[in-house]
Amino acid sequence: MRWRDFRQSSNVEDRRGLPIPGGAGGLGIGTVVVAFVAAWLLGIDPGVLPGMLQGNGAPMQQQAAPEGAGGVPADEEGRFASVILASTEDVWSGLFRQSGANYRAPRLVLFEQRVDTACGLAGAASGPFYCPGDHRLYVDLSFFRVLSQRLGAEGDFARAYVIAHEVGHHVQNLQGTMDRLAAARQRLSASQYNALSVRTELQADCYAGVWANHAQQARNWLEAGDVEEGLNAAAAVGDDRLQRRMQGTVVPESFTHGSSAQRARWFRTGLESGDPQDCDTFGAAR
């Protein structure tokens, strides 16, 4: 990707190098890491884990860091993330405007090891995530090295896909999808909720593709092999591939994000059409 000549977003909080939070109730990083690994294996939403570890079923509500804490990133990885975020702002602002709505951009928080959020205390083991409670994306940039070195998803566009996917969750939050998902948790069984979570994640993949379509039209920044990098990244984080890698077996009923084939297919759908209306994963047969 030819990304270096484009603007950086001002909606970035670089908390790397700041004091690492201890978390309410004294949760240690070892406990958090073990919990998040267990959550992934069992198909539990990581957002509820901090509250569960405190002895209740609801996420902890915590005070986020001050607005703009840490400043604008100046290193290569930080600048890349900031440029991709800026592009998502341009694309989704335009798409929302076309539908007669205003787009409220999320903030991107870069952190190391662990971070306090409105969804609770999170560790790097949770991977990049979006917290609907504070409209922020949280990324420990070391994940990108895991993505390339351990999962085989290399390249700038693979990393861009990850950020765009989390922005897709922000779009869903603005659309009310995240509220409906939270409400559904109270009335569905674990397997039914997992199936709904899969459709939510696949829609975010599709929205990432929609962003890529419009960003390429506006910037012409993709190079040979970039599209394949993005599709490979979507497949690399499929539940079936991750479960087979981590535990040797695949348990479809525990899927929370979708299979490799599903994730790549929905990312391609958005990429080829550029129309958010084509991202109705809830009405599709998957």
C-alpha positions as CSV (number, residue, x, y, z in Angstrom):
1,M,0.0,0.0,0.0
2,R,1.2,3.5,-0.8
3,W,0.0,5.1,2.4
4,R,2.7,7.4,3.5
5,D,1.6,10.5,1.6
6,F,-1.9,10.7,3.2
7,R,-3.1,12.5,6.3
8,Q,-3.2,11.1,9.8
9,S,-6.3,11.1,11.9
10,S,-6.5,13.4,14.9
11,N,-8.7,10.9,16.7
12,V,-5.8,8.8,18.0
13,E,-4.7,8.4,21.7
14,D,-1.2,6.9,21.9
15,R,-1.0,5.5,25.4
16,R,2.1,3.4,24.7
17,G,4.8,4.3,27.3
18,L,2.2,5.6,29.8
19,P,1.9,3.9,33.2
20,I,0.1,0.5,32.8
21,P,-3.2,0.4,34.7
22,G,-3.7,-2.1,37.5
23,G,-7.4,-2.4,37.0
24,A,-10.2,-2.3,39.5
25,G,-10.2,-5.0,42.0
26,G,-6.5,-5.8,41.6
27,L,-6.8,-8.0,38.5
28,G,-3.3,-9.0,37.5
29,I,-2.1,-9.3,33.9
30,G,-1.6,-13.1,34.3
31,T,-5.3,-13.5,35.3
32,V,-6.5,-11.4,32.4
33,V,-4.4,-13.2,29.8
34,V,-5.5,-16.6,31.0
35,A,-9.1,-15.4,31.0
36,F,-9.0,-14.0,27.5
37,V,-7.5,-17.2,26.1
38,A,-10.2,-19.2,27.8
39,A,-12.8,-16.9,26.4
40,W,-11.6,-17.4,22.9
41,L,-11.5,-21.2,23.3
42,L,-15.0,-21.3,24.8
43,G,-16.6,-18.7,22.6
44,I,-17.3,-16.2,25.4
45,D,-17.5,-12.5,24.6
46,P,-14.3,-11.0,26.2
47,G,-16.2,-7.8,27.0
48,V,-18.0,-9.5,29.9
49,L,-14.9,-11.2,31.4
50,P,-13.7,-8.4,33.8
51,G,-17.0,-8.3,35.4
52,M,-17.2,-12.1,35.7
53,L,-13.8,-12.2,37.3
54,Q,-15.2,-9.7,39.9
55,G,-18.0,-12.0,40.7
56,N,-20.9,-10.7,38.6
57,G,-22.1,-11.1,35.0
58,A,-21.8,-7.5,33.9
59,P,-18.8,-5.7,32.5
60,M,-17.0,-3.2,34.9
61,Q,-17.6,0.4,34.1
62,Q,-14.3,2.2,34.3
63,Q,-13.0,5.7,33.7
64,A,-11.2,5.9,30.4
65,A,-7.9,7.9,30.0
66,P,-8.2,11.6,29.3
67,E,-9.1,12.7,25.8
68,G,-6.1,12.8,23.6
69,A,-3.8,11.1,26.2
70,G,-0.4,10.2,24.8
71,G,-0.4,12.4,21.7
72,V,-0.2,11.6,18.0
73,P,2.0,8.6,17.1
74,A,5.3,9.4,15.3
75,D,6.6,5.8,14.7
76,E,6.0,3.9,11.5
77,E,3.4,1.5,12.9
78,G,1.5,4.2,14.8
79,R,1.5,6.5,11.8
80,F,0.1,3.7,9.6
81,A,-2.7,3.0,12.0
82,S,-3.5,6.7,12.1
83,V,-3.6,7.0,8.3
84,I,-5.9,4.0,7.9
85,L,-8.2,5.5,10.6
86,A,-8.3,8.8,8.7
87,S,-9.3,7.0,5.5
88,T,-12.2,5.2,7.3
89,E,-13.3,8.6,8.6
90,D,-13.4,10.0,5.0
91,V,-15.2,6.9,3.6
92,W,-17.8,6.5,6.3
93,S,-18.5,10.2,6.6
94,G,-19.3,10.2,2.9
95,L,-21.5,7.1,3.0
96,F,-23.4,8.3,6.1
97,R,-23.9,11.7,4.3
98,Q,-25.4,10.0,1.3
99,S,-28.0,8.3,3.6
100,G,-28.8,11.6,5.3
101,A,-27.0,10.9,8.5
102,N,-23.9,12.3,10.3
103,Y,-21.0,10.0,11.0
104,R,-19.4,10.4,14.4
105,A,-15.8,9.1,14.1
106,P,-14.4,6.7,16.8
107,R,-11.1,7.2,18.6
108,L,-8.3,4.8,18.2
109,V,-6.3,3.9,21.4
110,L,-2.8,2.4,20.9
111,F,-1.7,0.6,24.1
112,E,0.8,-1.9,25.4
113,Q,0.0,-5.0,27.5
114,R,-3.3,-3.8,29.1
115,V,-5.7,-1.0,29.1
116,D,-8.8,0.3,31.0
117,T,-11.9,0.8,28.9
118,A,-15.6,1.5,29.4
119,C,-16.0,-2.3,28.7
120,G,-13.5,-3.2,31.5
121,L,-9.8,-4.1,31.8
122,A,-8.4,-5.7,28.7
123,G,-5.0,-7.3,27.9
124,A,-3.1,-7.6,24.7
125,A,-4.2,-11.2,24.5
126,S,-7.7,-10.1,23.6
127,G,-6.4,-8.8,20.3
128,P,-7.7,-5.6,18.7
129,F,-11.3,-4.8,19.8
130,Y,-14.0,-2.1,19.8
131,C,-15.7,-1.0,23.0
132,P,-19.3,0.4,22.2
133,G,-19.4,2.0,25.7
134,D,-16.8,4.6,24.9
135,H,-16.7,4.5,21.0
136,R,-13.1,3.6,20.9
137,L,-11.0,1.0,19.0
138,Y,-8.2,-0.5,21.1
139,V,-5.1,-1.9,19.4
140,D,-1.8,-3.3,20.8
141,L,0.3,-3.0,17.7
142,S,2.2,-6.1,18.7
143,F,-0.8,-8.0,17.3
144,F,0.3,-7.1,13.8
145,R,3.5,-9.1,14.4
146,V,1.4,-12.0,15.6
147,L,-0.7,-11.7,12.5
148,S,2.2,-11.9,10.1
149,Q,4.6,-14.2,12.0
150,R,2.2,-16.7,13.6
151,L,-0.9,-16.5,11.5
152,G,0.8,-16.0,8.1
153,A,-1.2,-12.9,7.2
154,E,1.5,-10.4,6.1
155,G,1.4,-7.0,4.5
156,D,0.0,-3.5,5.0
157,F,-3.4,-4.3,3.7
158,A,-3.8,-7.2,6.1
159,R,-3.2,-4.8,9.0
160,A,-5.5,-2.2,7.4
161,Y,-8.2,-4.9,7.2
162,V,-8.0,-5.4,11.0
163,I,-8.4,-1.7,11.8
164,A,-11.3,-1.4,9.2
165,H,-13.0,-4.4,10.8
166,E,-13.1,-2.7,14.2
167,V,-14.3,0.5,12.6
168,G,-17.1,-1.7,11.1
169,H,-18.2,-2.5,14.7
170,H,-18.3,1.3,15.3
171,V,-20.6,1.7,12.3
172,Q,-22.8,-1.1,13.7
173,N,-22.8,0.7,17.1
174,L,-24.1,3.9,15.4
175,Q,-26.7,1.9,13.6
176,G,-28.0,0.3,16.9
177,T,-26.8,-3.2,16.0
178,M,-24.6,-3.5,19.1
179,D,-27.5,-2.5,21.4
180,R,-29.7,-5.2,19.8
181,L,-26.9,-7.7,20.2
182,A,-26.5,-6.9,23.9
183,A,-30.3,-7.2,24.4
184,A,-30.3,-10.5,22.7
185,R,-27.8,-11.9,25.2
186,Q,-30.6,-12.0,27.9
187,R,-33.0,-14.2,25.9
188,L,-30.8,-16.5,23.8
189,S,-28.9,-19.6,24.7
190,A,-25.1,-19.6,24.4
191,S,-25.2,-21.4,21.1
192,Q,-27.9,-19.1,19.7
193,Y,-26.0,-16.0,20.9
194,N,-22.8,-17.3,19.3
195,A,-24.6,-17.7,16.0
196,L,-25.8,-14.1,16.2
197,S,-22.3,-12.9,17.2
198,V,-20.9,-14.6,14.0
199,R,-23.3,-12.7,11.9
200,T,-22.3,-9.5,13.6
201,E,-18.6,-10.2,13.0
202,L,-19.2,-11.1,9.3
203,Q,-21.0,-7.8,8.8
204,A,-18.0,-6.0,10.2
205,D,-15.9,-7.9,7.7
206,C,-18.2,-6.8,4.9
207,Y,-18.0,-3.2,6.1
208,A,-14.2,-3.5,6.1
209,G,-14.5,-4.5,2.4
210,V,-16.8,-1.5,1.7
211,W,-14.2,0.8,3.2
212,A,-11.5,-0.8,1.1
213,N,-13.6,-0.3,-2.1
214,H,-14.1,3.4,-1.5
215,A,-10.7,4.1,-0.2
216,Q,-9.1,2.6,-3.3
217,Q,-11.4,4.7,-5.5
218,A,-10.3,7.9,-3.7
219,R,-6.6,7.2,-3.2
220,N,-5.6,4.4,-5.7
221,W,-3.1,3.2,-3.1
222,L,-3.4,-0.5,-3.5
223,E,-0.5,-2.4,-5.2
224,A,-0.2,-5.8,-6.7
225,G,-1.0,-8.5,-4.1
226,D,-2.7,-6.2,-1.6
227,V,-6.2,-7.5,-2.1
228,E,-4.9,-11.1,-1.6
229,E,-3.3,-9.9,1.6
230,G,-6.6,-8.6,2.9
231,L,-8.5,-11.8,2.0
232,N,-5.7,-13.9,3.5
233,A,-6.0,-11.9,6.8
234,A,-9.7,-12.4,6.9
235,A,-9.3,-16.1,6.4
236,A,-6.4,-16.3,8.9
237,V,-8.6,-15.2,11.8
238,G,-11.5,-17.6,11.0
239,D,-12.7,-19.5,14.1
240,D,-12.1,-22.9,12.4
241,R,-8.4,-22.1,11.5
242,L,-7.7,-20.6,15.0
243,Q,-9.3,-23.5,16.8
244,R,-7.5,-26.1,14.8
245,R,-4.3,-24.3,15.5
246,M,-4.8,-23.8,19.2
247,Q,-6.7,-27.0,20.3
248,G,-6.4,-29.4,17.3
249,T,-10.2,-29.7,16.9
250,V,-12.9,-27.5,15.5
251,V,-16.2,-26.9,17.4
252,P,-18.6,-25.0,15.1
253,E,-21.2,-24.3,17.7
254,S,-18.6,-22.3,19.7
255,F,-17.8,-20.1,16.7
256,T,-18.2,-16.4,17.5
257,H,-16.5,-14.8,14.5
258,G,-17.2,-17.1,11.6
259,S,-15.2,-19.6,9.6
260,S,-12.2,-18.6,7.4
261,A,-14.3,-19.1,4.3
262,Q,-17.2,-17.0,5.6
263,R,-14.9,-14.2,6.7
264,A,-13.1,-14.0,3.4
265,R,-16.3,-14.2,1.4
266,W,-18.0,-11.4,3.3
267,F,-14.9,-9.2,3.1
268,R,-14.8,-9.8,-0.7
269,T,-18.6,-9.0,-0.9
270,G,-18.0,-5.5,0.5
271,L,-14.8,-5.0,-1.4
272,E,-16.4,-5.8,-4.7
273,S,-19.7,-3.9,-4.3
274,G,-18.8,-1.0,-2.0
275,D,-22.4,-0.9,-0.9
276,P,-23.2,-1.3,2.8
277,Q,-26.7,-2.6,1.8
278,D,-25.0,-5.7,0.5
279,C,-23.7,-6.5,4.0
280,D,-27.0,-7.9,5.4
281,T,-25.4,-10.9,7.1
282,F,-28.4,-11.2,9.4
283,G,-30.8,-11.9,6.5
284,A,-28.4,-14.1,4.5
285,A,-27.9,-17.8,4.7
286,R,-24.2,-17.2,5.6
